[in-house]
Amino acid sequence: MVVESGGEVFTVEAKEIILSAGAVGSPQILMLSGLGPADHLNEVGIPVVKNAPGVGQNLRDHPLAYISWKTKPAHELDPNDPRLQFALRYTAEGSEFKNDMIVYMNTFATERVNRGGNRMDPTGIRMILGLDLEVGSGELKLASSDPHAEPILDYNYFEEEFDLSRMRDGVRMCVTLGENESWNDIIESRIDPPDDALESDDALTAWLKREVTTGHHISCTAKMGPATDPMAVVSQIGKVHGLEGLRVADASIMPDCVRSNINVTVMMIGERIADMIIHGE
């Protein structure tokens, strides 16, 4: 394997290569090495070593929407207090996926940093609605054959109506909760979503598609599965189908996103595959 480190390029040889660059880095490296969807590799000028259509596909995440309120002047907002202390997990109406939704209660809300906000400047309080198990999925593609070029991430949020309907219902539930008299001493007015976004499904859909943000749980971009599945990239022990001496061990090999934060799952993937390697599997 040819490696660049600190400006130096050299060759590394080993009995087995374990790729653990994460759900963005691993599929990027695989495709740059010629392992990926043949049409896409040809498009960016990379010689195809193995046509693996699942590499970079099946991108999963936990999309989030913010339901926010301005608080009354008498309600103290301390930036040094804990901000997320409890959450509501629930199963959406009509869903076969248990606990597919979550709401985090944020007791100190700010404007989003990517919009110029400062984490220490309060705007009020917030409920963060999350879709913990999407039906839809996105994809990761190469921008070019240059390994220094960042890949293109298309989260493809809300292309599936069931994902949208669950989020619309969740937003309306949070809005209703905020109208409960228990909040009378705290809430002055609702910031988001605005009233006009609640007038119809179409209006709320437009607001959701405009305001959705990532839960930072990108995963599943080189999914595990049997060799009979053309979209499966690795086996149950992390070995890349159709190649010898290459294994992947990170969030990319999850077949679907877990209905929780993914950090513990990813650590256990590493531990389990390390144990498999030790025992010669």
C-alpha positions as CSV (number, residue, x, y, z in Angstrom):
1,M,0.0,0.0,0.0
2,V,1.3,3.4,-1.0
3,V,1.1,5.9,1.9
4,E,1.7,9.7,2.2
5,S,2.7,11.0,5.6
6,G,4.3,14.4,6.4
7,G,5.0,15.0,2.8
8,E,6.8,11.7,2.4
9,V,5.4,8.9,0.1
10,F,6.4,5.3,0.9
11,T,5.1,1.8,0.5
12,V,3.8,-0.2,3.4
13,E,3.5,-4.0,3.2
14,A,1.6,-6.3,5.5
15,K,-0.3,-9.5,5.6
16,E,-3.6,-7.6,6.2
17,I,-4.7,-4.0,5.9
18,I,-7.2,-2.8,8.4
19,L,-9.0,0.4,7.2
20,S,-10.5,2.5,10.0
21,A,-10.9,6.0,8.6
22,G,-14.6,6.5,9.5
23,A,-17.8,6.6,7.5
24,V,-16.5,9.4,5.4
25,G,-12.8,8.5,5.1
26,S,-13.1,4.8,4.5
27,P,-15.3,4.8,1.5
28,Q,-13.3,7.7,0.1
29,I,-10.0,5.8,0.5
30,L,-11.6,2.6,-1.0
31,M,-12.8,4.5,-4.1
32,L,-9.5,6.3,-4.5
33,S,-7.9,2.9,-4.5
34,G,-10.2,1.6,-7.3
35,L,-12.8,-0.2,-5.2
36,G,-16.2,1.3,-5.7
37,P,-19.0,1.8,-8.2
38,A,-17.4,1.3,-11.6
39,D,-19.3,4.1,-13.4
40,H,-18.4,6.6,-10.7
41,L,-14.7,5.6,-10.7
42,N,-14.6,5.9,-14.5
43,E,-16.2,9.3,-14.2
44,V,-13.4,10.7,-12.0
45,G,-10.6,8.8,-13.9
46,I,-9.7,6.1,-11.4
47,P,-8.8,2.6,-12.7
48,V,-11.3,0.1,-11.5
49,V,-9.8,-2.7,-9.3
50,K,-13.1,-4.1,-8.3
51,N,-16.6,-2.9,-9.1
52,A,-18.2,-2.6,-5.6
53,P,-21.5,-0.6,-6.1
54,G,-22.2,-0.3,-2.4
55,V,-19.1,1.8,-1.5
56,G,-20.3,5.3,-0.6
57,Q,-23.9,4.3,-0.8
58,N,-26.5,3.8,2.0
59,L,-25.3,6.9,3.9
60,R,-27.3,7.1,7.1
61,D,-27.5,9.8,9.8
62,H,-29.9,11.2,12.4
63,P,-31.5,14.3,10.9
64,L,-32.4,17.0,13.4
65,A,-34.9,19.9,13.5
66,Y,-34.9,22.7,16.1
67,I,-38.1,23.9,17.8
68,S,-37.1,27.0,19.7
69,W,-38.7,29.5,22.0
70,K,-37.7,33.0,23.3
71,T,-37.8,33.0,27.1
72,K,-39.1,35.7,29.4
73,P,-36.6,38.2,30.9
74,A,-37.1,36.9,34.4
75,H,-36.0,33.4,33.3
76,E,-32.3,33.0,33.9
77,L,-30.2,31.4,31.2
78,D,-26.8,30.4,32.5
79,P,-24.3,29.3,29.8
80,N,-22.3,27.3,32.3
81,D,-25.3,25.1,33.4
82,P,-25.8,21.6,31.8
83,R,-27.9,22.1,28.6
84,L,-29.0,18.6,27.8
85,Q,-30.1,16.6,30.8
86,F,-33.0,14.5,29.6
87,A,-34.8,13.3,26.4
88,L,-38.0,11.7,25.2
89,R,-37.8,8.6,23.1
90,Y,-41.0,7.4,21.4
91,T,-42.3,5.4,18.5
92,A,-44.0,7.4,15.8
93,E,-47.6,6.6,15.0
94,G,-47.9,3.9,12.4
95,S,-44.2,3.0,12.6
96,E,-42.9,-0.5,12.8
97,F,-39.6,0.8,14.2
98,K,-39.6,0.9,18.0
99,N,-38.2,4.2,19.4
100,D,-37.6,5.6,16.0
101,M,-37.9,9.2,17.3
102,I,-36.2,11.3,20.0
103,V,-36.6,14.8,21.5
104,Y,-33.8,16.4,23.5
105,M,-34.7,19.2,25.8
106,N,-32.2,22.0,25.5
107,T,-32.3,24.4,28.5
108,F,-29.9,26.9,26.9
109,A,-30.4,27.5,23.2
110,T,-28.3,29.7,20.9
111,E,-28.3,30.6,17.2
112,R,-26.6,28.0,15.1
113,V,-22.9,28.5,14.8
114,N,-22.9,28.0,11.0
115,R,-25.2,31.0,10.9
116,G,-23.0,33.2,13.0
117,G,-24.2,32.1,16.4
118,N,-22.1,32.0,19.6
119,R,-22.5,29.0,21.9
120,M,-22.5,31.4,24.9
121,D,-25.1,33.9,23.7
122,P,-28.6,32.6,24.5
123,T,-31.7,32.9,22.4
124,G,-34.0,30.9,24.7
125,I,-34.8,27.2,25.1
126,R,-35.2,24.5,22.5
127,M,-36.5,21.0,21.8
128,I,-34.3,19.1,19.3
129,L,-36.4,16.6,17.3
130,G,-34.4,13.7,15.8
131,L,-35.3,11.0,13.4
132,D,-33.5,8.0,14.8
133,L,-34.2,5.6,12.0
134,E,-34.6,6.9,8.5
135,V,-36.1,4.9,5.6
136,G,-34.2,7.0,3.1
137,S,-30.5,7.1,2.6
138,G,-27.9,9.3,1.0
139,E,-24.5,8.8,-0.7
140,L,-20.9,9.8,-0.7
141,K,-19.0,10.4,-3.9
142,L,-15.6,11.6,-4.9
143,A,-15.2,15.1,-6.1
144,S,-12.1,14.1,-8.1
145,S,-9.2,11.6,-8.1
146,D,-7.3,14.0,-5.9
147,P,-6.9,12.4,-2.5
148,H,-6.8,15.9,-0.9
149,A,-10.2,16.9,-2.3
150,E,-13.0,16.5,0.2
151,P,-15.7,14.1,-0.9
152,I,-19.2,15.1,-1.8
153,L,-21.8,14.2,0.8
154,D,-25.5,14.0,-0.2
155,Y,-27.5,13.3,2.9
156,N,-30.7,13.1,0.8
157,Y,-32.8,13.9,3.8
158,F,-36.6,13.6,3.6
159,E,-36.8,12.1,0.1
160,E,-39.0,9.4,1.6
161,E,-42.5,10.5,2.6
162,F,-42.5,8.3,5.8
163,D,-39.4,10.2,7.0
164,L,-41.1,13.5,6.3
165,S,-44.5,12.6,7.9
166,R,-42.8,11.4,11.1
167,M,-40.8,14.6,11.4
168,R,-43.9,16.8,10.6
169,D,-45.8,15.0,13.4
170,G,-42.9,15.4,15.7
171,V,-42.6,19.1,15.1
172,R,-46.3,19.6,15.8
173,M,-46.1,17.5,18.9
174,C,-43.2,19.7,20.2
175,V,-45.1,22.9,19.4
176,T,-48.1,21.6,21.3
177,L,-45.9,20.7,24.3
178,G,-44.5,24.2,24.3
179,E,-48.1,25.6,24.5
180,N,-48.8,23.7,27.8
181,E,-49.5,26.0,30.7
182,S,-46.5,24.6,32.6
183,W,-44.3,26.8,30.4
184,N,-46.2,30.0,31.1
185,D,-43.6,31.4,33.5
186,I,-40.7,30.6,31.1
187,I,-41.8,31.0,27.4
188,E,-42.5,34.4,25.9
189,S,-42.9,33.4,22.3
190,R,-42.0,30.7,19.7
191,I,-39.1,31.4,17.4
192,D,-39.1,28.3,15.2
193,P,-41.0,27.1,13.4
194,P,-42.9,30.3,12.5
195,D,-46.6,30.2,12.4
196,D,-46.8,30.2,8.6
197,A,-44.7,27.0,8.5
198,L,-47.5,25.2,10.5
199,E,-50.3,26.2,8.2
200,S,-50.1,23.1,6.0
201,D,-48.1,19.9,5.4
202,D,-46.4,21.6,2.3
203,A,-45.4,24.6,4.4
204,L,-44.0,22.5,7.2
205,T,-42.2,20.2,4.6
206,A,-40.5,23.3,3.1
207,W,-39.4,24.5,6.5
208,L,-38.0,21.1,7.5
209,K,-36.1,20.8,4.3
210,R,-34.6,24.3,4.8
211,E,-33.8,23.9,8.5
212,V,-32.8,20.3,8.8
213,T,-29.3,19.7,10.2
214,T,-27.1,16.7,10.9
215,G,-27.0,14.6,14.0
216,H,-23.3,14.0,13.3
217,H,-23.9,10.2,13.1
218,I,-22.8,9.5,9.5
219,S,-22.6,5.8,9.1
220,C,-23.3,2.7,6.8
221,T,-21.3,3.8,3.7
222,A,-19.5,0.5,3.3
223,K,-22.2,-1.8,4.8
224,M,-21.8,-5.3,6.1
225,G,-23.8,-8.1,4.5
226,P,-23.6,-11.4,2.7
227,A,-21.7,-11.7,-0.5
228,T,-25.1,-12.4,-2.2
229,D,-26.1,-8.8,-1.6
230,P,-24.5,-6.7,-4.4
231,M,-24.6,-3.6,-2.1
232,A,-22.7,-5.2,0.7
233,V,-19.1,-4.2,0.9
234,V,-17.8,-6.3,3.8
235,S,-18.6,-9.6,5.5
236,Q,-19.7,-10.2,9.1
237,I,-16.0,-10.1,10.1
238,G,-15.2,-6.9,8.2
239,K,-13.4,-8.5,5.3
240,V,-14.0,-6.8,1.9
241,H,-15.9,-9.0,-0.4
242,G,-13.8,-10.2,-3.4
243,L,-10.4,-9.1,-2.1
244,E,-7.8,-10.7,0.1
245,G,-6.1,-9.0,3.0
246,L,-8.4,-6.0,3.4
247,R,-10.7,-5.4,6.3
248,V,-12.8,-2.4,7.4
249,A,-13.6,-1.6,11.0
250,D,-15.5,1.6,11.7
251,A,-19.0,3.1,11.5
252,S,-19.1,2.7,7.7
253,I,-19.7,-1.1,8.0
254,M,-23.0,-0.7,9.9
255,P,-25.9,-1.9,7.7
256,D,-28.2,0.6,9.3
257,C,-27.9,3.4,11.8
258,V,-28.6,2.4,15.4
259,R,-31.3,4.3,17.2
260,S,-29.0,6.1,19.6
261,N,-25.6,7.8,19.6
262,I,-23.3,5.7,17.6
263,N,-20.1,6.1,19.6
264,V,-20.5,2.9,21.8
265,T,-21.5,0.8,18.7
266,V,-18.4,2.0,16.9
267,M,-16.1,1.2,19.8
268,M,-17.6,-2.3,20.0
269,I,-17.1,-2.8,16.2
270,G,-13.4,-2.1,16.8
271,E,-13.2,-4.3,19.8
272,R,-15.0,-7.2,18.2
273,I,-13.0,-7.1,14.9
274,A,-9.8,-6.8,16.9
275,D,-10.8,-10.0,18.8
276,M,-11.6,-11.7,15.4
277,I,-8.1,-10.8,14.1
278,I,-6.4,-12.1,17.2
279,H,-8.3,-15.4,16.8
280,G,-7.4,-15.7,13.2
281,E,-10.9,-15.2,11.8
